[in-house]
C-alpha cells in the first residue's frame, strides 16, 4: 500500500470500523450517532411546530384580517373609481371595502369593548375566509343591516347568544364638533372563531351599510382590502405597480408592512429556538470527538500496520474523519426521520396527552387540561415542513461531526508505528 489511499478505501475502512463487531470499536461511533439522532428530534419537531404556528397565524391574518394588500383613501375620494382599475389585474382575486371603528357592546351578561368591522358581505364568502373561519353557532352570513356576527370571545364576555339583541354604543360627531353617544340595536346572527383568539377576540361584524350609518368618518378608518394569487411572493411587486394607476391621495401597503412588528417577532422567536437547538446538536457532535479518540486508541495496531505499509498520516486522518462523516450521516438520517414522524403527528400526540391528563385530572377536579390554549396559540398546529431548513440542519450536523473528529484524527495520523508494534 504505497502512497495515499483513494476515497473508496478510506470509506471502506471507516465502514468496517462502524459496522464491525462491537469490540472492534464500532460501539463508540454508534453511541455518538445515537446522541446526534436524539438531539435532532426536538430541533426538527420545533421547526415544524414553529413554522406551522407562524404560517397558521399569518394565514389567518391575511385571509380574515389585514388582507394581502390594503389601500387607504387619504383624501376621501372613495374607492368606486379605483376598484375597476385594481380588479382587472390578473393576479387580483377580489377586493372589498371595509370600515373599522371602536364601540362598546352590551349583552345580557355585561359590556365589553368591540372592534366594529363593517365590510362588504361577500368578503366572508371568499374561499380564503371560509377556509379559516369556523361557525361556532348560527350563520356567518349577514342578510340585513340590523344583524351582527360576533367573535367567540366577545360573545362569551357579553353573554350574547344567537338570536339575542345586543346594543352597540358608538360616537356621533355633530356639526359643531361635539361627540354624542349613539346606541344601535343589532340581532346576533352568528358566532364565529378564527381559531386564534387574539385575532377575533373583539370582532363585531356588521354590514358595510350599517357601518357607514353608525361609524363617524373622523372616528373610524376606511380602506380597500385586496387579495392576490401569491401574497407571500408577489405582494411587494403588486404594490409597486399600483402607484402609477392610483395616483395621489391613495396609499397601498402590503400585509408585511401592516403586521411588520408581529411578523418580525414570530421570526425572531423561531430563529432563537433553532439557535438553542443547534447548540444541543453541537454538544452532541462533541461526542463524535470522544468516540473517534476511543476508536483510534483501540485501533492502534491497525494504524501501525497501515503506516508501516507506507500509508501517509493524512490518509490515516481521512479514515477517521470518514468514520465521523458516516456517524453524522447515520445520526442525521435517523434523527431527522424520527423528528419528521413526530412533527407530522404532533396534533395527534397532543390530543393523546390531553386525553391522558384529563383522565387523571378528572379524578380530582373538573377542570379540563388544554395544552394549546386558544388565547395564545392555534387550536390545531398546521403541518409545515421547510425542506431547505431540514437539509441545512442535516448538513450542519454532518459538518459538526467531521470538525469535532478533526483533532483526534490528526493525533491518530501522528502515531509512531514502531512503538506500537513493539507492544504486540
C-alpha positions, 0 to 999 in steps of 0.5 A: 500500500504505497502512497495515499489511499483513494476515497473508496478505501478510506470509506471502506475502512471507516465502514468496517470500523462502524459496522464491525463487531462491537469490540472492534470499536464500532460501539463508540461511533454508534453511541455518538450517532445515537446522541446526534439522532436524539438531539435532532428530534426536538430541533426538527419537531420545533421547526415544524411546530414553529413554522406551522404556528407562524404560517397558521397565524399569518394565514389567518391574518391575511385571509380574515384580517389585514388582507394581502394588500390594503389601500387607504383613501387619504383624501376621501375620494372613495374607492368606486373609481379605483376598484375597476382599475385594481380588479382587472389585474390578473393576479387580483382575486377580489377586493372589498371595502371595509370600515373599522371603528371602536364601540362598546357592546352590551349583552345580557351578561355585561359590556365589553369593548368591540372592534366594529368591522363593517365590510362588504358581505361577500368578503366572508364568502371568499374561499380564503375566509371560509377556509379559516373561519369556523361557525361556532353557532348560527350563520356567518352570513349577514342578510340585513343591516340590523344583524351582527356576527360576533367573535367567540370571545366577545360573545362569551364576555357579553353573554350574547347568544344567537338570536339575542339583541345586543346594543352597540354604543358608538360616537356621533360627531355633530356639526359643531364638533361635539361627540354624542353617544349613539346606541344601535340595536343589532340581532346576533346572527352568528358566532364565529372563531378564527381559531386564534383568539387574539385575532377575533377576540373583539370582532363585531361584524356588521354590514358595510351599510350599517357601518357607514350609518353608525361609524363617524368618518373622523372616528373610524378608518376606511380602506380597500382590502385586496387579495392576490394569487401569491401574497407571500411572493408577489405582494411587494411587486403588486404594490409597486405597480399600483402607484402609477394607476392610483395616483395621489391621495391613495396609499397601498401597503402590503400585509408585511408592512401592516403586521411588520412588528408581529411578523418580525417577532414570530421570526425572531422567536423561531430563529432563537429556538433553532439557535438553542437547538443547534447548540444541543446538536453541537454538544452532541457532535462533541461526542463524535470527538470522544468516540473517534479518540476511543476508536483510534486508541483501540485501533492502534495496531491497525494504524501501525500496520497501515503506516508501516505499509507506507500509508501517509498520516493524512490518509490515516486522518481521512479514515477517521474523519470518514468514520465521523462523516458516516456517524453524522450521516447515520445520526442525521438520517435517523434523527431527522426521520424520527423528528419528521414522524413526530412533527407530522403527528404532533396534533395527534400526540397532543390530543393523546396527552390531553386525553391522558391528563384529563383522565387523571385530572378528572379524578380530582377536579373538573377542570379540563387540561388544554395544552394549546390554549386558544388565547395564545396559540392555534387550536390545531398546529398546521403541518409545515415542513421547510425542506431547505431548513431540514437539509441545512440542519442535516448538513450542519450536523454532518459538518459538526461531526467531521470538525469535532473528529478533526483533532483526534484524527490528526493525533491518530495520523501522528502515531509512531508505528514502531512503538506500537508494534513493539507492544504486540 
